[in-house]
Amino acid sequence: MSYPTDLRCNRGEDLVYTLAMSPVVDVSSWTTTFVVKAGDGDGDALITVAGVVAGDGSAGQVTFTLAAAATNITPGVYSYSIARTNAGSKAVLAKGKFTVEQNDAL
């Protein structure tokens, strides 16, 4: 599977991220979670959002929507992971840096 490794956002903005599985895998029965932490191995999540299967699921896409309140954290570089959380099928699907930049317009 391929996926983006680093994500960026402005502090306090609404976001929508879509993970597209490659090769395409039917994800219609999957439960997924997007988590942002201060660093790898840090126990406390700063952001946790459940994923929503996009379309009929057979296209292999999962969408994560982050409200402005969720991204209203101190600008900096954090760690994120996207995981499948179904019992018996738990797996990390993507992980990398999550950079929050200051948004002077907000």
Summary of the structure (lengths in Angstrom):
residues: 106
radius of gyration: 13.8
end to end distance: 36.1
largest distance: 44.8
contacts: 301
relative contact order: 0.34
helix: 4%
strand: 47%
